[in-house]
Amino acid sequence: MARSTAATTVGWIRVGVGLLLAVAPGAFVRRFVDDAASGSLILFTRTVGVRDLALGIGTLAAGRSGSTSEVERWVRAGLISDSLDLVTGLTSSKLIGRRGMAIATITVLPVLALDGFELSRSADAADRSDT
C-alpha cells in the first residue's frame, strides 16, 4: 500500500497479531493469564485473532486497490473494533484485575493512535483537494 504508511502499518500489525492469536492462542494466553487457560478462553482468543486477521487483510487489500475511500472504510472498522476493545478492557477490571485491565488498555492504544492518525491525515488530504 503505497498511499498510506499508517494504514499499511496497522494492516500488518493486525495480520501479525491475528495470526498469532488464531494459530497459537495458548502461547499468548499463558503470557498474560496466571491460571490454566480454559478451552473457552482459547476459543475466544482464537476468534479475536480471526477478527484482527480479517481486518488486517481487508486494510492491506484496500490499500493495494488504490481507493482512498476503501482504506478509510477498513481503518474505521478497525477503529470501531479497537475502541470497543478499549472500553471493554477499561470496564472489566473487576473481572480481569488491574494488571489485565492495564494490558488490555496498553496493547490497543498504539493501534488506536495509528487509526486516528490515518483518518485525520485522510481528512486533511480531502480538505486540501476541495480547495
N, C-alpha and C positions, 0 to 999 in steps of 0.2 A: 504494500500500500504506500505509494509514493506521496500521496497527498497529505497524510497526517501521521506524524511520528507518535503523537499521544494516543491516537486511536489504534495504531499498529501495536504500540507497547501494551495497551490494555488488552487487545486481542490475544497477543502472545502470552501474557500473564494468565488470562482466562484459560487458554488452551493448556498451558503447563499445569496450573492448579487443577483444572478439570481432569486431566489425565491422571495426575497423582491421586486425587480423591476417588476417581472411578476405578482405577486399576489396583491401587494399593491403599484402600481406606484404612486398613488396620495399622499400617505404619504411621499414618497421620494421627489417628485417634490415640494410639499409645503415647504419642509425644505430648499430648495435651490432657489426657484423662488419666487420673490416678487409678481408678477401678478397672477391672477387666471389662473390655468392651463387649456389650451385648450384640446379638445379631441385629437388633433393631437400630442400634447406633451405627453399625457398619453399613446397613442398608441406607439409612438416612444420609450418611457421609457420601456414599456412592451416588445417590440421587443429586446431591448438591454438586458433585463433580460433573455429572452428566449435564446439569444445567449450565455450569460455567463453561464446559466444553462447547456446548451448543452456542452460547453467547459469543465465545471467542471465535469459533469458526464463522459464525454469521458476520461478526465485525470485520474479520480479515477478508471474507468474500466480498462484503460491501465495499471495502476499500479497493479491492482489485477491480471492481466494476467501474470505478471512477465516478460513481454517483454520490455527490455530497449528501443528498437527502437520505440515501440508504445508510451511509455511515452514521449520520445523525440519529436515524431511527434505531440502529443497533446500539449506539452509545447510550441513547436514552433508555432503552430496555435494560441495559446493564446498570445504569444509574438508578433506575427504579428498584431493581433487584438488590443492589448493594445498599441503598438507603433503607429498604425494608429489613435487610440483614442487620444493619447498624441499629435500627430501632429495636428489633427483636433482641439483639445482644444486650443492649442497654437496659431493657426492661426485664431481663431474665436473671438478674444477679441472685435472687433467692433460689433459683433452680440450679444455676451453674457456679455460683460463688463469685467473689470479686476477681479472682485470677482468671476464671473462664470469661467473665464479662470483659476484662481488660484485653484478653487475647482476641475475643470476638470483635472488639472495637478497633484495636490497633491494626489488625490484619486487613480490615476493609477500608480504612481511611486513605491509604495511598491510592487505591484504585478509584475511590470516590473523587479524590482530588484530580486525578488524570481525566476522569469522565467529565468533571466540571470544567476543567481547563479546555478540553476538546470542544465542548459545547459553546463555551464563551468565545473561543477562537473562531469557531464556525459562524457564530452570530456577528462577530466583528467583521469577518470577511463578507458576509451578506450585506451588512450595513454599508461597507465601502463600495460594494458593487451597485448599490441602489443610488449612490450619489454621483 
